[in-house]
Amino acid sequence: MEGNGSVDMFSEVLENQFLQAAKLVENHLDSEIQKLDQIGEDELELLKEKRLAALRKAQQQKQEWLSKGHGEYREIGSERDFFQEVKESEKVVCHFYRDTTFRCKILDRHLAILAKKHLETKFLKLNVEKAPFLCERLRIKVIPTLALLRDGKTQDYVVGFTDLGNTDD
């Protein structure tokens, strides 16, 4: 019987703790609702202006990205073009490929889809046969390789399909 008494006491203490926590949350929510009820026309107008300014800035950023070639997946012709493109954008994904490699074509399809969804990143591809110096400098040995760059510096690589589940899907 003594075990039942301690279980009941523990249940009662636990129930009291839950009730106190619920009261605290309820009081906090009540104070937030009261703040919202007291918002005046001027404050609402200020919030509206801030939101509109944020939307305008986001639209401006989107237009800037589109003008720099974001939103499309395209090929660049040379190493010189690579450096120019990387300098222009904060985030760049570059696919180092070869025409004769089947998995490069698979990756091309997926990158074309991603480029449209992620305007904040520029998606490029460069034929390794046209860029031997760059491939050596970036230590690219396996095709396909994705170089992930931020602010002109290589952050990471996705080499082959191993990091992508090792399947063609």
KEKOLSE-398391 format. One record per residue (C-alpha): y, x negated, z negated. Coordinates in nm, 4 decimals. Layout:
<lumfis>
c2,c1,c3
Y,X,Z
...
</lumfis>
This chain:
<lumfis>
c2,c1,c3
0.0000,0.0000,0.0000
0.2320,-0.2859,-0.0713
0.2186,-0.3853,0.2998
0.3392,-0.0393,0.4031
0.6363,-0.0589,0.1650
0.7570,-0.3874,0.3113
0.7129,-0.2538,0.6656
0.9188,0.0553,0.5786
1.1865,-0.1596,0.4188
1.1926,-0.3892,0.7222
1.2199,-0.0866,0.9539
1.5082,0.0510,0.7486
1.6961,-0.2822,0.7566
1.6372,-0.3125,1.1310
1.7583,0.0425,1.1883
2.0757,-0.0288,0.9895
2.1402,-0.3424,1.1953
2.1019,-0.1449,1.5196
2.3387,0.1229,1.3929
2.6019,-0.1366,1.3013
2.5700,-0.3035,1.6429
2.5977,0.0330,1.8181
2.9101,0.1188,1.6159
3.0709,-0.2132,1.7122
2.9995,-0.1579,2.0803
3.1238,0.2009,2.0585
3.4478,0.0899,1.8897
3.5024,-0.1749,2.1563
3.4466,0.0767,2.4347
3.6808,0.3256,2.2661
3.9563,0.0632,2.2491
3.9076,-0.0245,2.6181
3.9241,0.3441,2.7167
4.2386,0.3840,2.5076
4.3997,0.0853,2.6864
4.3146,0.2393,3.0246
4.4585,0.5747,2.9153
4.7862,0.4077,2.8195
4.8379,0.2317,3.1536
5.1659,0.3451,3.2988
5.2774,0.3895,3.6584
5.4402,0.0455,3.6629
5.1232,-0.1281,3.5494
4.9149,0.0621,3.8045
5.1601,-0.0373,4.0777
5.1397,-0.4002,3.9643
4.7581,-0.3910,3.9732
4.7697,-0.2353,4.3194
5.0074,-0.5073,4.4471
4.7881,-0.7834,4.3041
4.4810,-0.6357,4.4719
4.6610,-0.5975,4.8057
4.7820,-0.9585,4.7850
4.4261,-1.0759,4.7170
4.2968,-0.8749,5.0148
4.5692,-1.0172,5.2422
4.4836,-1.3706,5.1303
4.1128,-1.3112,5.1955
4.1904,-1.1767,5.5438
4.4143,-1.4737,5.6149
4.1368,-1.7114,5.5052
3.8891,-1.5310,5.7294
4.1227,-1.5642,6.0296
4.1709,-1.9338,5.9566
3.7931,-1.9879,5.9444
3.7447,-1.8004,6.2723
4.0143,-2.0105,6.4396
3.8267,-2.3252,6.3319
3.4996,-2.2080,6.4899
3.3334,-2.0539,6.1876
3.1167,-1.7464,6.2426
2.9341,-1.8910,6.5401
2.6542,-2.1403,6.5806
2.7393,-2.3898,6.8507
2.6407,-2.7253,6.9876
2.8641,-3.0292,6.9734
2.8344,-3.2961,7.2374
2.8848,-3.6277,7.0626
2.9146,-3.8207,6.7400
3.2934,-3.8243,6.7770
3.2936,-3.4420,6.7936
3.0791,-3.4323,6.4817
3.3328,-3.6276,6.2770
3.6210,-3.4162,6.4075
3.4437,-3.0891,6.3260
3.3446,-3.2044,5.9779
3.7023,-3.3086,5.8978
3.8357,-2.9624,5.9876
3.6169,-2.7591,5.7514
3.5265,-2.7703,5.3849
3.1633,-2.6596,5.4338
2.9487,-2.7568,5.7324
2.5796,-2.7189,5.8147
2.4667,-2.9398,6.1016
2.1258,-2.9040,6.2631
1.9995,-3.2315,6.4104
1.7564,-3.1264,6.6802
1.5673,-3.2260,6.9948
1.5160,-2.9911,7.2921
1.1423,-3.0546,7.3067
1.0740,-2.9650,6.9413
0.9465,-2.6080,6.8993
1.0541,-2.5739,6.5361
1.4113,-2.6652,6.6306
1.4218,-2.3531,6.8481
1.2973,-2.1433,6.5558
1.5654,-2.2897,6.3318
1.8292,-2.2203,6.5997
1.7538,-1.8471,6.5868
1.7895,-1.8345,6.2090
2.1065,-2.0431,6.2006
2.2716,-1.8193,6.4621
2.2137,-1.5227,6.2283
2.3374,-1.7105,5.9199
2.6535,-1.8305,6.0963
2.7683,-1.4718,6.1480
2.7027,-1.3805,5.7852
2.8619,-1.6865,5.6225
3.2096,-1.7333,5.7652
3.2993,-1.9795,5.4899
3.0647,-2.2364,5.6490
3.0761,-2.3922,5.9946
2.7335,-2.4093,6.1650
2.6777,-2.6798,6.4264
2.3931,-2.8465,6.6080
2.3742,-3.1963,6.7504
2.1081,-3.3423,6.9781
1.9669,-3.6552,6.8106
1.9290,-3.8254,7.1469
2.3090,-3.8128,7.1892
2.3814,-3.9420,6.8389
2.1630,-4.2460,6.7565
2.4280,-4.4174,6.5411
2.4893,-4.1061,6.3318
2.1163,-4.0401,6.2882
2.0652,-4.3953,6.1678
2.3647,-4.3779,5.9348
2.2483,-4.0459,5.7845
1.8855,-4.1699,5.7781
1.7528,-3.8787,5.9828
1.3881,-3.9495,6.0628
1.2287,-3.6029,6.0861
1.3310,-3.3305,6.3295
1.4532,-3.0665,6.2589
1.6898,-3.1802,5.9834
1.9821,-2.9838,5.8434
2.2647,-3.1844,5.6931
2.4690,-2.9893,5.4390
2.8211,-3.1280,5.4130
3.1109,-3.0482,5.1826
3.4561,-3.2002,5.2236
3.3240,-3.4466,5.4813
3.0483,-3.5811,5.2565
2.6772,-3.5149,5.2893
2.5596,-3.3158,4.9880
2.1963,-3.2520,5.0782
1.9385,-3.2327,5.3554
1.6743,-2.9821,5.4533
1.4088,-3.1930,5.6255
1.1530,-3.0220,5.8457
1.0098,-2.6907,5.7333
0.8610,-2.8188,5.4066
1.1590,-2.6998,5.1982
1.1547,-2.3667,5.3828
0.8026,-2.2614,5.2887
0.6342,-2.4664,5.5655
0.5939,-2.1593,5.7889
0.7582,-2.0647,6.1168
0.8841,-1.7346,5.9746
</lumfis>
